[in-house]
Amino acid sequence: MPPKSPISPYVEHLSLDKKLKPLVDANPSLKLKKHKNICLHLCASIMSQQLSTKVAAVIYRRFLELYGGEEPTPEQIVATPFDKLRGIGLSNAKVSYVQNVAQYAIDHGMEDKKLFKMSNEEVLDFLIPIKGVGKWTVEMQLMFALGREDVFAVDDLGIQIAMSKIYKIDMQDKKAMKEKMLKISKKWSPYRTYACMLLWRYKDGE
């Protein structure tokens, strides 16, 4: 018989939550990984906001085609005419935000090694001054670009919907809802990112 795959550390910990355990059992091998070129990853995240995965993929492909299919440097993004970026399907605001990210990378440095060494709080403090980059956007970078295991996106609508159903939380009072969500999420630490991934899958019916 082939050897059993080792159990991921998040599985044992998150299974202690009886209401979350069925989701853990259905998804015992979630993985996080670090990505290179955080600046470009952040730009792509901004482009994809409020779009379906399919549409976002089309727009990102068009974006890369502007640079011959290669990943552009921040300098190339800043030098790209506004109308040219609008032409791939980005709104005026998203064009400005993407170029803000690139300019910030030029002015302050956004090297992968630099961000990999930062704590979650330091990454938030570093990126949040960029106009067009909010707390949720940074949290997505922490999870899916920097591979951080203990991030909880309390403001994410998908997470709110999933937790309201699983834990019978009233969504009418937003402040009380978030307080309850944060209280529940504390026991998931240090694997809150995996819990978020499970909740997104639950919300999407996977």
N, C-alpha and C positions, 0 to 999 in steps of 0.2 A: 504493500500500500504506500502511496506517496505521502511524504510527511505533511502534516497539517500546517497551513500558513499561520504564522504567529498572530495573536490577537492584537489589534491596534490598541494602544493605551487608552484612547478616548472611549472605546467600547465598554470596558469594564467600569470606568468612572461614570459615564452618562447613563449606563444601565441602572444605576442606583436610583434614578428618577423613574418611578414606575410608569408615569404617563409618557415619558420619552422613550422608554425601553422598546416598545414595538417598532419605533422608527429606527432605533439603533440596530435592532435585530435584522431589519430589512436592508440596512446599509452598513455592513460591518467592515468595509474596506475603502472608506473615503480617504483621499490623499490631498495634501497641500504641497505646493512646490514654489520655489523662488523663481522669479522671472528676471531676465536681463532687460536693460533699457527701460528703467522705471518711468522716465520722462515720457516715452512713447506710450507706455502702458496707461499712464494717467491721461494722456490725450485721447487714447482710444476709449477710455472709460467715459470721458465727457461726451464724446461723439455718440456713444451708445445709449445715453440716458434717455428714458421715456420712449425707447424704440424696441421693437421685437428683436430677438436674437438674429433672425434672418435678415431683417432690414439693416441692422447695425453691421452685420458681416459684409453686406454689399457696399455700404458707405465706406467702411474701413478699407476694403479692397480698392475702391476708387481712389481713396486717399493715397495708398501706396503706389498706385499707378501714376500719380502725379510725379513721382520720383523714380520712375523706371522700375517699379516693383521692389525697390530697396527701402530699408528703413531710413527715413530722413534724419538728419541732425537737427537740433534745435535751431541752428542758424538757417538751415534750409526752410524750416517751417515759418520762421519769422519773415523770411525773404519772399515767401509765396504770396502773390497778390490776393487781396481779400476776396475779390470776385471769383478767382480761380477755386478757392476753397468753398465758396458759396455754391459753385457749380456742381460739386459732388453730392449735394443734398444736405449741407449743413445750414442751420439757421444763422442769422447775423450774430446772435448771442454766442452760439457754439464756436463760430469762427474766432470771435474775440477771445473766448476762454481758452481755446487751444493755443492761440498765439501768445496769450498771457503765460501759459504754462511754459512754452518754449523760451520766452523772454526771461522768465524767472530762472529757468535752468541755466541760461547764459550768464545772468547777473549773479546768481548765488551758488551755482553748481548743483547738479542733481545726479552725481555719479552713484552707481549702484552700491559700491562699497560703502559710501558715506551713509546712505539710508539703511543698509543692512546692519550697520553698527549701532544705529539709533534705537532707543526704546520706543514703544508705541506712542507714548506721550510726546517724545521729542519729534517723531515723524509728524504728528498732528500739528504741533507748534510750528514746524518748519514749512508745511504745505498749506496750512489754512490761510495765510496772508494772500495767496494767489486769488485774484478775483475770478469767480466762477467755480472755485473749489470749496466745497462745504465739508462738514464733518462726515456725512455719509460717504462722500466720494473718497475721503482719506481712509475711512474704515474698509472700503472695498479694496484699496491699494494694500492696506495692511494684510488683509486676508489673502487676496489672490495674486498680488505681485510680490509681496515680501514673505508670504507663507507663514504669517503669525497665527498661532493656534488659539490664542485667548482674546478674541475680539468679539464684542457683542453690539450689533447694530440695532439699538432700541428704537431708532426713528424709521427703520425700514418697514414699509407698509406690509410687505409679504410676511415678515416676522410677526408683526402685530396681529395680522389676520390669523395666522397659524396658532399663535399662543392664545388668542382669544377663544378659539375653538377647543383647543386641547385642555386649557386650564380654566375655561368658563370665565373669562375676563370680559367685563363690560367695556366696549370700545367708545362709549359716548363721552365719558370723562377722561380726556386724553392724559391729564396729569396723573390721575389715580391709576390709569392703565399702565403708564410707563413705570410708575413706582412699583407696581406689582410685578411687572416684567423684570425689572432690575433685581428685585428681591429673589425671584425664582432663578434668575440667571447666575446669581452668585454661587449657587451650589454646583453649577456646571464648570466653574473655573478649575483648572487651567485649560479647558477644552471648549470654550464658548464658541469659537469659530465653527467647530464641527457641529455643535448644537444648531447654529444658524443654518448650516448647510442642510441638516436634517429637516429643519422647519420649512425651508424653501421647497424642498422636495415634497414634503407633506402638502404644502399649499398648492403646488403644481400638480398634485395627484399622482406623483411617482411612487 
